[in-house]
Every structure is written in C-alpha cells, then in structure tokens.
Amino acid sequence: MNVLDVLEERGYLKQMSHPDEIRELLGKEKITFYIGFDPTADSLHVGHFIALMVMAHMQRAGHRPIVLLGGGTGMVGDPSGKNEMRKMLTPEFINHNIACFKKQISRFIDLSEGKALVVNNADWLLNLNYVDMLRNIGVHFSVNRMLAADCYKTRLASDNGLTFFEMNYMIMQAYDFYTLHKKYNCVMELGGDDQWSNMIAGVELIRRKDRQPAYCMTNTLLTNSQGQKMGKTVGGAVWLDPEKFSPYDFYQYWRNVDDADVEKCLALLTFLPMDEVRRLGALKGADINEAKVVLAYEVTKLVHGKDAADKAKQAAEALFSGGANMDNVPTITVPAEAMGCKLLDLLAQNGVIKTKSEGRRLMQQNGLSIDDVKITDVDTVVDDALFNDKESLLLRKGKKKYYKIVRG
C-alpha cells in the first residue's frame, strides 16, 4: 500500500508541492526525507506530535527519515506566526535542548544504524562564508516573493516589523534541504503547514540550482473542532517531557478532550487501525468515554511508555471509582518548614495554578476542594488543622484534576 494513502486516510496531509509526482514516487521506491526541529525549549510539545507520527508512518513504510536538529537555525529563530522577534538562544542552551530532543524522538523513530539519520544543521550553517552564501544561494531568492510569504506577513503588518536577521531564516531552511539533498540524496521535506513557504523555498532552490527533483508535503496542525490549536493548558504547553508535564496530567489531557475531537485525535495520534478509530469515533453519549480512555492510554503509551500509561490509567480509575490507590496521582510535598504557608502560595509554587489570582477565582467559583470539602477562604493555611491528623490530603481542581498533598 502506498504510504500516501495511509497518510490521507488518517487525515495528516495538508499541501503537496507536486501531488502526482509524489504519489508515483512513494508508490515505486523508498526515499530519504527529512523533518526539522528547532531546539527552542528543552522538550518537544504536543505541537510536534503530528510531525513525529508522520515520520513514524513513513519509516514503517520503508522510507528513511532524517531528523534534522536546528543547532544553526535555532541561533536565528523562525519568525513564522510570531508578532515579535524570538529571544536569542545561547549555544549552550541549544545544545542541551538538542540532547533532550534526541531522547524523546527515539520513542517514535527507530534511530538504529541504517534506519534513520540524526543530523545537526550547525555542522554546515555555522561555518558558512557570508559572501559565498550570497553569491551561491542568495542569488536564487526574490525578495518580492519572500515578502509575500505567509511566514513574513504577520511580522510585516505588526508594530515590531521584520528584521533582516529573521528574514534570513527562509534561506537557511532552504539551504538545509539543499545540503541534505547533496549529502544524503534526501528528496523530500515534511513539516507542519505553517512551514509551507520555507519548505517550498528549499524545493525551488534544488530544482533551480541543481536541476534535480525535490518535493515537500505539509501535515495539518493539531486543532480542535473549533479550529483552535490543541496542546495548551492554563499552566502552559502540554510537554512531552514527564518532568515538565506529568504522565498523569498528560493522560488526563487526552481523557478530557471534547467529544467532537476524539476520532480525529485517534486517527492522528495513535496507530490503531482505522476501522477501530471509526468505531470508537462513532460512539455517542456516555459511551464516548470508552473512546476517550483508549485515546488517553494509547497516546500516553506512545510518549511515556506502557508502564507510565498503566499507572496513569490506574490512578484515574482509582479517583473516579472512589478507590484508595493514590500512588500515581501527582504529589505535592509540604516540608516541615513550609507548614503554616498559605494554600494559594503552595499551589502557585507547584504549578497547580498559574497565578494566585486564578486560585482566588477558582475558590470563589467553588472550583477547589480538599477531601471533597469546598475551599472558599483565600487565606486558607496549610497546617496541622488542615491535615486533621491525616498524612495526606486529596486536592481537586475543577472537576477532573487531582493532586495529593503530603507532609514532608
């Protein structure tokens, strides 16, 4: 089966540079393709998830992925969708993030020898001669066309404008594709649809400069049924690093998606057969909860492993069934010296609430409880009286977020 049919059936594909050529190519031979990841944080997040899944489907079909880590492009920063210039990152920060990315990507992609390549564009971008780059590469770019690209439009219309520094990003990304084509016979770039302009630039550079075929495909971005990007919570991004976003919270995020988004998420973020995806997606009313449990478990297993998924599922079931096993619920430890602190301070320090203002609103709206007792006093103190001779307390935020508070 042509992998393009798989990607289309599951809803991954958004745009293709040369649809007919790509279908023929993927149907008759195994290719080398790449996806780039700029190390702007020390963890990948849910926004990267679909690109990783596309890469995994391509590899399972026998195509060879190149994971391109942006040690060079990360020094500039992609202006796509940004209203102001990204913060400049230090080389040390970038290198640390690259090491974190490699570990996370290995959960999705077989990185063993011959199966995939992991490369860093710092290896060629940081040693470029500027004048040579202008003469050999810059001559192939039209400024008029660049300024018409979606990745620059937002910035051009903003008060901050677009710096020449950032305008070079498209050229750098195109040069990446050109370099990978030269070194590894890489013929296709994949990535999110917000990268379309940058990706087309690489395709056209190879076709103009070397007169060789090159292609790109974009995947749809992860959005809900209202067209809003998924992967955000009150506390920030849904990270793939268990230290930044616990497996339990990760499980609960997918367990609580809207009914209308369940089938789409099952298709895009799991490897379940499409017959099963459609069966689960067709469930209605209370039965849709079965599909949400499957979604949460499968996605958590992919990102964090089976053991973590089992523990998260057990913890969620224990809470909702009134069971006593709280071992896997996120825990907040109160050291002896912190006894007597305000509950709002404790929750803010541990990321349960983003701000104390949020906590006060939750209390006023009966959105915080401890051991099923509503907490409405904003001056509530964590002390012996609150524990009332117990070693732990069960905090509930909203309807479905639980935390265990224990004495240190």
C-alpha positions in Angstrom: 0.0 0.0 0.0 1.3 3.5 -0.9 2.1 5.3 2.4 0.4 8.4 0.8 -3.0 6.5 1.1 -2.3 5.9 4.8 -1.5 9.5 5.5 -4.5 10.7 3.5 -6.9 8.3 5.2 -5.8 9.3 8.7 -6.0 13.0 7.9 -2.4 14.0 8.1 -1.9 15.7 4.7 -2.5 19.4 4.0 -0.4 20.5 1.0 1.9 18.9 -1.5 4.3 20.6 -3.9 3.8 18.1 -6.8 0.9 15.7 -5.9 1.0 13.4 -8.9 4.8 13.1 -8.9 4.8 12.4 -5.1 2.2 9.7 -5.4 4.2 8.0 -8.2 7.5 8.4 -6.3 6.2 7.0 -3.0 4.5 4.1 -4.8 7.5 2.8 -6.6 10.6 3.4 -4.5 11.9 4.0 -0.9 13.1 7.6 -0.4 15.0 9.6 2.1 13.1 12.5 3.6 13.6 14.9 6.5 11.8 16.9 9.2 13.5 19.7 11.1 13.1 20.6 14.8 14.4 23.8 16.2 15.6 23.3 19.8 13.8 26.4 21.3 13.0 24.6 24.5 14.3 21.6 26.5 11.3 19.4 25.4 9.1 18.8 22.4 5.5 19.5 22.9 2.1 18.3 21.5 2.5 20.7 18.6 5.4 18.5 17.3 3.4 15.3 17.8 1.8 15.1 14.3 5.1 15.6 12.6 6.6 12.8 14.6 3.7 10.5 13.8 4.0 11.3 10.0 7.7 10.4 10.3 6.9 7.2 12.0 4.3 6.1 9.4 6.8 6.9 6.6 9.6 4.9 8.3 7.2 1.9 8.9 6.5 2.0 5.1 10.3 1.6 4.4 11.3 5.2 3.8 14.4 6.6 5.6 13.9 9.6 7.9 16.4 12.3 8.6 15.8 14.0 11.9 17.3 17.5 11.4 18.1 19.3 14.7 18.4 23.0 14.3 21.6 23.9 16.1 22.2 26.5 13.4 18.6 27.7 12.6 17.9 27.9 16.3 20.5 30.6 16.5 18.2 32.8 14.4 14.7 31.6 15.1 11.7 31.2 12.7 9.5 34.3 12.5 6.5 32.2 11.3 3.4 33.2 13.3 5.3 35.4 15.7 4.4 39.1 16.4 7.9 39.9 17.7 11.4 38.6 17.4 12.2 35.4 19.2 14.6 35.6 22.2 18.1 34.8 21.1 19.3 31.5 22.5 22.8 30.7 23.7 24.8 27.8 22.1 24.8 26.0 25.4 21.1 26.2 25.8 20.6 25.0 22.2 23.0 22.0 22.7 21.3 21.0 25.9 17.9 21.1 24.2 19.2 19.0 21.2 20.2 16.2 23.7 16.7 16.3 25.2 15.0 16.2 21.7 17.1 13.1 20.7 15.9 11.1 23.7 12.2 12.0 23.1 12.3 11.4 19.3 13.7 7.9 19.9 10.3 6.9 21.3 8.7 7.4 17.9 11.5 6.7 15.4 13.9 3.7 15.1 17.3 5.5 15.2 19.4 2.4 14.8 22.0 2.3 12.1 20.7 2.3 8.6 17.1 3.0 9.7 17.4 6.8 10.2 19.8 9.7 10.5 20.1 12.4 13.1 22.0 15.4 11.9 22.6 19.0 13.2 22.5 21.9 10.8 25.0 23.7 12.9 27.6 21.4 11.2 27.2 23.4 7.9 25.4 26.6 8.7 27.8 28.0 11.4 30.8 27.7 9.1 29.4 29.4 6.0 31.2 32.3 4.3 28.7 35.1 4.1 29.7 36.5 0.7 29.9 32.9 -0.8 26.4 32.3 0.6 25.1 35.4 -1.0 26.7 34.6 -4.4 25.8 30.9 -4.5 22.4 30.8 -2.7 21.1 34.3 -2.2 21.0 35.0 -6.0 18.2 32.4 -6.3 15.8 34.2 -4.0 13.4 37.0 -4.9 12.8 39.5 -2.1 9.4 40.3 -3.6 8.4 36.6 -3.3 9.8 36.3 0.2 7.9 39.3 1.5 4.7 37.8 0.1 5.2 34.5 2.1 2.8 33.8 4.9 5.7 33.3 7.3 6.6 37.0 7.0 3.1 38.6 6.5 2.2 38.7 10.3 5.5 40.4 11.2 5.4 42.9 8.3 1.9 44.0 9.5 2.9 44.3 13.2 4.3 47.3 15.0 7.6 45.5 15.5 8.2 44.9 11.8 10.5 42.2 10.4 14.3 42.3 11.0 16.8 41.4 8.3 18.2 39.0 10.8 15.0 36.9 10.8 14.4 37.3 7.1 17.4 35.0 6.5 15.6 32.1 8.2 13.9 31.0 5.0 17.2 31.0 3.1 18.8 28.9 5.9 16.0 26.4 5.9 16.1 26.1 2.1 19.9 25.6 2.3 19.3 22.8 4.8 17.3 20.9 2.2 19.8 21.6 -0.5 22.6 20.3 1.8 20.7 17.2 2.8 19.9 16.5 -0.9 23.6 16.8 -1.8 24.9 14.7 1.1 22.2 12.0 1.6 20.1 12.1 -1.6 17.2 13.5 0.5 14.4 14.3 -1.9 11.5 15.4 0.3 10.9 17.7 3.3 7.9 17.2 5.6 6.6 19.5 8.3 3.7 21.5 9.7 1.6 23.5 7.4 2.9 26.8 8.9 6.2 25.9 7.3 4.9 25.8 3.7 6.6 28.9 2.5 10.0 27.9 3.9 9.6 24.3 2.5 8.7 25.5 -1.0 11.8 27.7 -0.9 14.0 24.6 -0.5 12.2 22.7 -3.2 12.7 25.5 -5.7 16.3 26.1 -4.7 17.2 22.4 -5.5 15.2 22.5 -8.7 16.7 25.8 -9.9 20.3 25.3 -8.8 20.8 21.6 -9.5 18.0 20.8 -11.9 17.0 17.8 -9.7 13.6 16.7 -8.5 12.7 17.7 -4.9 9.4 17.7 -3.1 7.6 18.8 0.1 4.5 17.8 1.9 2.9 19.6 4.9 0.8 18.0 7.6 -2.2 19.5 9.2 -1.7 21.3 12.5 -3.3 19.8 15.6 -6.5 21.8 16.1 -9.8 21.1 17.8 -13.3 21.2 16.2 -13.4 25.0 16.5 -10.1 25.3 14.6 -8.1 26.3 17.7 -4.6 24.8 18.3 -4.6 22.0 20.8 -1.8 21.4 23.3 -2.3 24.4 25.7 -3.5 24.3 29.3 -3.9 27.0 31.9 -0.4 26.2 33.1 1.2 26.4 29.6 2.1 23.9 26.9 1.5 20.1 27.0 5.1 19.0 27.0 6.3 15.5 26.1 8.9 15.6 29.0 7.5 13.8 32.1 9.3 16.3 34.3 7.6 19.3 32.7 4.2 17.7 32.3 3.5 14.5 34.3 2.3 11.3 32.6 -0.9 11.5 34.8 -1.6 15.1 33.6 -0.8 14.0 30.0 -3.2 11.1 30.3 -5.9 13.4 31.7 -5.4 16.0 29.0 -6.4 13.4 26.3 -9.1 11.8 28.6 -10.8 15.2 28.7 -10.8 16.3 25.0 -14.1 17.3 23.5 -16.3 14.6 22.1 -16.1 16.1 18.6 -12.3 15.8 18.6 -11.9 12.1 19.7 -12.0 10.4 16.3 -9.6 13.0 14.8 -7.1 12.5 17.7 -7.3 8.7 17.5 -6.5 8.9 13.7 -3.7 11.3 14.0 -2.1 10.4 17.4 -2.3 6.6 17.6 -1.5 3.6 15.4 -4.9 2.0 15.9 -6.4 0.6 12.7 -8.8 3.0 11.0 -11.8 0.5 11.4 -11.3 0.7 15.2 -10.8 4.5 15.0 -14.1 4.9 13.2 -15.9 2.5 15.6 -14.7 4.4 18.6 -15.4 7.8 17.0 -19.0 6.8 16.3 -19.8 6.2 19.9 -22.3 8.7 21.4 -23.4 10.0 24.8 -21.7 8.3 27.8 -20.3 5.6 25.5 -17.8 8.1 24.0 -15.9 7.8 27.3 -14.7 4.4 26.2 -13.1 6.0 23.2 -11.5 8.8 25.4 -10.0 6.2 27.7 -8.5 4.4 24.7 -7.2 7.6 23.3 -5.6 8.7 26.6 -4.0 5.3 27.1 -2.6 4.9 23.6 -1.2 8.4 23.4 0.4 8.2 26.8 1.9 4.8 26.0 3.4 6.2 22.8 5.0 9.2 24.6 5.9 7.8 28.0 5.8 4.1 27.7 3.5 1.3 28.8 4.3 1.4 32.5 3.6 5.1 32.8 0.4 4.7 30.8 -0.7 1.8 33.0 0.0 3.9 36.2 -1.8 7.0 34.9 -4.9 4.9 33.9 -4.9 3.1 37.3 -4.7 6.5 39.1 -7.5 8.0 37.1 -9.7 4.9 37.6 -9.0 4.9 41.4 -10.1 8.5 41.7 -13.2 8.2 39.7 -14.3 4.9 41.2 -13.5 6.1 44.7 -10.7 3.6 45.1 -8.0 4.0 47.6 -4.9 3.7 45.4 -3.4 7.2 45.2 0.2 6.1 44.4 0.2 7.5 40.9 -1.6 10.8 41.5 0.6 13.9 41.2 2.0 14.7 44.6 2.8 18.0 46.3 5.1 17.6 49.3 4.9 20.2 52.1 8.2 20.2 54.0 8.1 20.8 57.8 9.5 24.3 57.4 6.7 25.3 55.0 3.9 24.2 57.3 1.8 27.3 58.0 2.1 28.7 54.4 -1.0 29.8 52.6 -2.6 27.2 50.3 -2.6 29.7 47.4 1.2 30.1 47.7 1.7 26.3 47.8 -0.4 25.7 44.7 1.2 28.5 42.7 4.8 27.3 43.7 3.9 23.8 42.4 2.3 24.8 39.2 -1.3 23.7 40.1 -2.4 27.3 39.4 -0.7 29.7 37.1 -1.3 32.7 39.3 -2.8 33.4 42.7 -5.5 35.4 41.0 -6.5 32.3 39.2 -6.6 30.5 42.5 -8.8 33.1 44.1 -11.2 32.9 41.2 -11.4 29.1 41.5 -12.2 29.4 45.2 -14.9 32.0 44.6 -16.4 29.7 41.9 -16.2 26.6 44.2 -13.6 25.1 41.9 -11.1 23.9 44.6 -11.8 21.3 47.2 -9.8 19.2 49.7 -11.2 15.8 50.6 -14.5 16.8 49.0 -14.8 19.9 51.1 -15.0 23.2 49.1 -12.2 25.7 49.9 -13.6 29.2 49.6 -11.4 31.1 52.0 -8.5 32.6 50.1 -6.5 32.8 53.4 -6.6 29.0 54.0 -3.4 27.9 55.6 -1.7 24.5 55.2 -1.2 23.4 58.8 -1.9 20.6 61.3 -5.6 21.7 61.4 -6.0 21.3 57.7 -4.4 17.8 57.8 -6.5 16.9 60.8 -4.3 14.0 61.8 -4.1 12.7 58.3 -0.8 12.2 56.4 -2.2 13.2 53.0 -5.0 15.3 51.5 -6.7 14.9 48.1 -7.0 18.3 46.3 -9.4 18.6 43.4 -9.1 21.5 40.9 -12.2 21.9 38.8 -14.0 18.7 38.0 -11.2 16.4 36.9 -7.7 17.5 38.1 -6.5 15.8 41.3 -3.4 16.2 43.4 -2.2 14.6 46.6 -0.8 16.9 49.3 1.5 15.1 51.8 3.6 16.1 54.8 7.3 16.3 54.1 
